């Protein structure tokens, strides 16, 4: 039960962190464009894109999104592995601490 909970927590945390990173990168791309010129910007190894194009009637067309999902998937997997490792290390250290406290008669 605990191992499945660790896996679920790691996957959920990795998904949330990946979404936050993607949104933050898109916001940086949006605010790094000049207002007057057409722009086509890509970030995070080409996975996220933001482009603006001035229309004939004077309005600006904006396109933003995921162009190549592979770097985002790699980020998700790396984060899931890291979060799993962190949780397993924490649990092992907690058990070790409890065992040391029991040896000293403090627990």
C-alpha positions, 0 to 999 in steps of 0.5 A: 500500500505504501509503495503504491501511494509513493508512486501515485504521489510521485506521478501527481507531483511530477505532473503538477511540476511539469504543468507549472514549468510549461506555463511559466515558460509560456508566460516568459515567451509571451512577455519577451516578444516585442509588441510591434513585430511579428515573432516566432519564439520557441523554448525548452528544447523546441517543445513550447512555442509562441508566435504573433502575427499582425493581420491585415486589419491591424489586429494581432493573431497569437498562437501558443502551445506545445510543438514537440512533447518529447522534452516535456515527457522527459521532464515528467519522467525525470521529476517522477523518478526524483520525487520517488527517490526523495520519498523512499530516502525520507522513509528509509531515514525515518525508519533508521531514526526510529530504530536508533531511538529504540536502541537508546530507549527514547522511543 
